[in-house]
Amino acid sequence: MRAVGVTEVLSALPGAVVVLFALLTQLGDFWFTFLACGLLYWLGPWTPKLGRDLTRDRTAMLVALLAVGVALVVSLKGVFALPRPPGAGTATHAELLPAALRGVYESMATGEGFGFPSGHATLSLLVWGGIAWALRVGTRRQRTAVAGTIVALIGLSRLVLGVHYLADILAGFIIAGTALALALGTLKTPERVFGLAAVIAVIGLLVSGVSRNSAGALGVAVAGAVVWSRLGDTIPEPTRHGVGITALLGVVSVGTFLGVTFGLDPSPVAVTLLAALGTGALLTLPLAGERLAKKY
């Protein structure tokens, strides 16, 4: 029922178009959404040309929405355990790129693991929808239109690349839209949204079992809920001199946690601890950054 022919038609587009969509799909990948949320949280109102009124609470909400997205994707993929389209693990048109870039392109243009719901669709709607809510550039309608266009292109890219069925994309959008409305309309605070992510992650563990991905989702959600409920009120708003130090510390420390997590293949328990420590570092680094800025 998931295969309605759309993926097959779009994957037959010219090679140059497919390569372009392999680039566009990165806007909904975990690495990009994580980087975007982290930098907006660290830089806040000092984000170039975008940051007006980006308070620490509003940007912490973006990190919490990302945690919800990760928990939803990991849990639901494990519950449904539905495969991707045939050939999702093979990158087409790689011959159009120089040999040195083909390995990177193959990682961008392929999909592995279960396919339902689409992780890119789920993460992109939650994060880009959250960014449209958090920013104050232009009108609300303009921000929504830009975010909606980006999210739609990301969803389309997954079909063009042949790594998802249309049902996977639509399900991701519906699930993420419901979660976004709940987070922004009912829960309203980062600690509650992190708490929602923790509940989803625990349910996922109980239903689909323990894996490195589910363990990581749990670590992120629980650490976010605990850190923000205990320390959120003490984390200062970013200053011109402090944001640079905070961002530098963040790239080094959080990058180290991510490198160990994805590079050394640790156990699920270790992944939970690393994810929790990384999330705690991400949220609390402004304390160190602002103090160092005042000192020096």
C-alpha positions as CSV (number, residue, x, y, z in Angstrom):
1,M,0.0,0.0,0.0
2,R,2.9,2.4,0.5
3,A,4.2,1.9,-3.1
4,V,1.9,4.1,-5.3
5,G,4.4,4.7,-8.1
6,V,5.5,8.2,-7.2
7,T,9.0,7.2,-6.1
8,E,9.6,5.3,-9.3
9,V,8.5,8.2,-11.5
10,L,10.6,10.8,-9.7
11,S,13.7,8.7,-9.4
12,A,13.8,8.7,-13.2
13,L,14.5,12.4,-13.4
14,P,17.7,13.6,-15.1
15,G,20.9,12.9,-13.2
16,A,21.7,16.5,-12.5
17,V,18.3,17.0,-10.8
18,V,18.8,14.0,-8.6
19,V,22.3,15.2,-7.6
20,L,20.7,18.6,-6.7
21,F,18.1,17.0,-4.5
22,A,20.8,15.0,-2.8
23,L,22.1,18.3,-1.6
24,L,18.7,19.7,-0.7
25,T,17.9,16.7,1.4
26,Q,20.7,17.6,3.8
27,L,18.5,20.4,5.1
28,G,16.5,17.8,6.9
29,D,19.3,15.5,7.9
30,F,20.1,15.0,11.6
31,W,23.6,16.6,11.3
32,F,22.2,19.8,9.7
33,T,19.2,20.2,12.0
34,F,21.4,19.5,15.0
35,L,23.9,22.1,13.9
36,A,21.2,24.6,13.2
37,C,19.5,24.2,16.5
38,G,22.8,24.2,18.4
39,L,24.1,27.3,16.8
40,L,20.9,29.2,17.2
41,Y,20.9,28.3,20.9
42,W,24.5,29.4,21.4
43,L,24.3,32.6,19.3
44,G,20.7,33.7,20.0
45,P,20.1,37.3,19.0
46,W,23.6,37.5,17.6
47,T,22.8,35.2,14.8
48,P,23.7,37.1,11.6
49,K,20.7,38.9,10.1
50,L,18.2,36.5,11.9
51,G,18.6,36.8,15.6
52,R,16.3,39.6,16.7
53,D,14.4,38.5,19.8
54,L,15.9,35.0,19.8
55,T,15.9,34.5,23.6
56,R,17.5,31.6,25.3
57,D,14.1,30.0,26.1
58,R,13.0,30.2,22.4
59,T,16.2,28.6,21.1
60,A,16.1,26.0,23.9
61,M,12.7,25.1,22.5
62,L,14.3,24.3,19.2
63,V,16.7,21.9,20.8
64,A,13.7,20.3,22.6
65,L,11.8,20.0,19.3
66,L,14.8,18.2,17.8
67,A,14.8,15.8,20.7
68,V,11.1,15.1,20.1
69,G,11.8,14.5,16.4
70,V,14.6,12.1,17.1
71,A,12.6,10.2,19.7
72,L,9.6,9.9,17.3
73,V,11.7,8.7,14.4
74,V,13.7,6.1,16.3
75,S,10.7,4.8,18.2
76,L,8.2,4.6,15.3
77,K,10.7,3.1,12.9
78,G,11.4,0.3,15.4
79,V,7.7,-0.2,16.0
80,F,6.6,-0.4,12.4
81,A,9.8,-2.0,11.0
82,L,8.8,-1.3,7.4
83,P,11.4,-1.5,4.6
84,R,12.5,1.2,2.3
85,P,12.0,1.0,-1.5
86,P,14.2,-1.4,-3.4
87,G,17.5,0.2,-4.4
88,A,17.4,2.7,-1.5
89,G,20.9,1.7,-0.6
90,T,22.3,2.4,-4.1
91,A,23.2,6.0,-5.1
92,T,22.3,6.7,-8.7
93,H,24.2,9.1,-11.0
94,A,27.3,9.0,-8.9
95,E,29.3,8.9,-12.1
96,L,28.4,12.6,-12.7
97,L,30.7,13.6,-9.8
98,P,34.5,13.5,-9.5
99,A,35.7,10.3,-8.0
100,A,36.9,12.1,-4.8
101,L,33.3,13.2,-4.1
102,R,31.5,10.0,-4.9
103,G,31.8,8.5,-1.4
104,V,30.2,11.6,0.2
105,Y,27.5,11.7,-2.5
106,E,26.7,8.0,-1.9
107,S,26.2,8.7,1.9
108,M,23.9,11.7,1.0
109,A,21.8,10.0,-1.7
110,T,21.1,6.7,0.0
111,G,19.0,5.4,2.9
112,E,19.5,2.5,5.3
113,G,17.4,1.0,8.0
114,F,13.6,1.0,8.2
115,G,11.7,3.5,6.1
116,F,8.5,4.4,8.0
117,P,8.0,7.2,8.9
118,S,10.5,9.3,7.0
119,G,13.1,10.7,9.5
120,H,13.9,13.6,7.2
121,A,10.2,14.6,6.9
122,T,9.7,14.4,10.6
123,L,12.8,16.2,11.7
124,S,12.5,18.9,9.0
125,L,8.9,19.9,9.9
126,L,9.6,20.0,13.6
127,V,12.8,22.0,13.3
128,W,12.0,24.3,10.4
129,G,8.5,24.8,11.8
130,G,10.1,25.6,15.2
131,I,12.6,28.1,13.5
132,A,9.7,29.9,11.8
133,W,8.0,30.2,15.3
134,A,11.2,31.3,17.0
135,L,12.4,33.9,14.6
136,R,11.0,37.4,14.3
137,V,12.3,38.3,10.8
138,G,9.5,39.3,8.4
139,T,5.9,38.4,9.1
140,R,4.6,35.2,10.5
141,R,3.1,34.3,7.1
142,Q,6.4,34.9,5.3
143,R,8.3,32.8,7.8
144,T,5.7,30.0,7.5
145,A,5.9,30.1,3.7
146,V,9.7,29.9,3.7
147,A,9.7,27.0,6.2
148,G,6.9,25.2,4.4
149,T,8.8,25.5,1.1
150,I,12.0,24.1,2.6
151,V,10.1,21.2,4.3
152,A,8.2,20.4,1.1
153,L,11.5,20.3,-0.9
154,I,13.1,18.0,1.7
155,G,10.1,15.6,1.5
156,L,10.2,15.7,-2.3
157,S,14.0,15.0,-2.2
158,R,13.4,11.7,-0.4
159,L,11.1,10.6,-3.2
160,V,13.5,11.8,-6.0
161,L,16.4,9.9,-4.4
162,G,14.2,6.8,-4.1
163,V,14.8,6.2,-0.4
164,H,11.2,6.5,0.8
165,Y,7.6,5.9,-0.4
166,L,5.1,8.7,-0.5
167,A,3.3,7.2,2.6
168,D,6.5,7.5,4.6
169,I,6.8,11.2,3.8
170,L,3.1,12.0,4.5
171,A,3.2,10.1,7.8
172,G,6.3,12.0,8.9
173,F,4.6,15.3,8.2
174,I,1.4,14.4,10.0
175,I,3.2,13.0,13.0
176,A,5.6,16.0,13.2
177,G,2.8,18.5,12.7
178,T,0.8,17.0,15.5
179,A,3.9,17.0,17.8
180,L,4.7,20.6,16.8
181,A,1.2,21.8,17.6
182,L,1.3,20.0,21.0
183,A,4.7,21.4,21.9
184,L,4.0,25.0,20.9
185,G,0.3,25.2,21.7
186,T,0.0,23.1,24.9
187,L,3.4,22.3,26.5
188,K,5.0,25.7,25.7
189,T,8.2,25.3,27.8
190,P,11.5,23.5,26.9
191,E,11.5,21.3,29.9
192,R,8.0,20.0,29.1
193,V,8.9,19.4,25.5
194,F,12.0,17.5,26.5
195,G,9.8,15.6,28.9
196,L,7.5,14.6,26.0
197,A,10.6,13.4,24.1
198,A,11.6,11.3,27.1
199,V,8.2,9.7,27.3
200,I,8.3,8.9,23.6
201,A,11.8,7.5,23.9
202,V,10.8,5.2,26.9
203,I,7.8,3.9,25.1
204,G,10.0,3.2,22.1
205,L,12.4,1.2,24.2
206,L,9.7,-0.8,25.8
207,V,7.9,-1.6,22.5
208,S,10.7,-2.1,20.0
209,G,13.6,-3.0,22.3
210,V,17.0,-1.5,23.1
211,S,19.3,-0.2,20.3
212,R,22.0,2.3,20.0
213,N,19.6,4.8,18.4
214,S,16.9,4.3,21.0
215,A,19.4,4.6,23.8
216,G,20.8,7.8,22.3
217,A,17.3,9.3,22.0
218,L,16.6,8.5,25.6
219,G,19.8,10.1,26.8
220,V,19.2,13.3,24.8
221,A,15.6,13.7,26.1
222,V,16.2,12.9,29.7
223,A,19.3,15.1,30.0
224,G,17.4,18.0,28.3
225,A,14.5,17.7,30.7
226,V,16.7,17.5,33.8
227,V,19.2,20.2,32.8
228,W,16.6,22.7,31.7
229,S,14.3,22.2,34.6
230,R,17.2,22.6,37.1
231,L,19.4,25.2,35.4
232,G,17.3,26.8,32.7
233,D,16.6,29.9,34.7
234,T,20.3,30.4,35.5
235,I,21.6,30.3,31.9
236,P,22.3,33.9,30.8
237,E,21.2,35.5,27.6
238,P,24.1,35.6,25.0
239,T,26.3,38.7,24.9
240,R,28.4,39.9,21.9
241,H,31.6,38.8,23.6
242,G,30.3,35.6,25.1
243,V,28.7,34.0,22.0
244,G,32.0,33.4,20.2
245,I,33.6,31.6,23.2
246,T,30.4,29.6,23.7
247,A,30.2,28.5,20.1
248,L,33.9,27.5,20.1
249,L,33.5,25.5,23.3
250,G,30.4,23.9,21.9
251,V,31.9,22.8,18.6
252,V,34.8,21.2,20.4
253,S,33.0,19.5,23.2
254,V,29.8,18.4,21.5
255,G,31.8,17.4,18.4
256,T,33.9,15.2,20.7
257,F,30.8,13.5,22.1
258,L,29.4,12.9,18.6
259,G,32.7,11.6,17.3
260,V,33.0,9.1,20.1
261,T,29.3,8.1,19.8
262,F,29.3,7.5,16.0
263,G,33.0,6.6,15.6
264,L,33.7,4.0,18.3
265,D,30.5,1.9,18.2
266,P,29.9,2.0,22.0
267,S,27.3,-0.1,23.8
268,P,23.7,1.2,24.2
269,V,24.4,2.1,27.8
270,A,27.5,4.1,26.8
271,V,25.5,5.8,24.1
272,T,22.9,6.9,26.6
273,L,25.5,8.4,28.8
274,L,27.4,10.1,25.9
275,A,24.1,11.5,24.5
276,A,23.1,12.8,27.9
277,L,26.5,14.4,28.5
278,G,26.5,15.9,25.1
279,T,23.1,17.4,25.5
280,G,24.0,18.7,29.0
281,A,27.1,20.3,27.5
282,L,25.2,21.9,24.7
283,L,22.6,23.5,27.1
284,T,25.0,24.6,29.8
285,L,28.0,25.8,27.8
286,P,26.7,29.4,27.8
287,L,27.3,29.5,31.5
288,A,31.0,28.9,30.9
289,G,31.2,31.0,27.8
290,E,29.7,34.1,29.4
291,R,31.8,33.8,32.5
292,L,35.0,33.5,30.5
293,A,34.0,36.5,28.4
294,K,33.5,38.6,31.6
295,K,36.8,37.4,33.0
296,Y,38.9,38.1,29.9
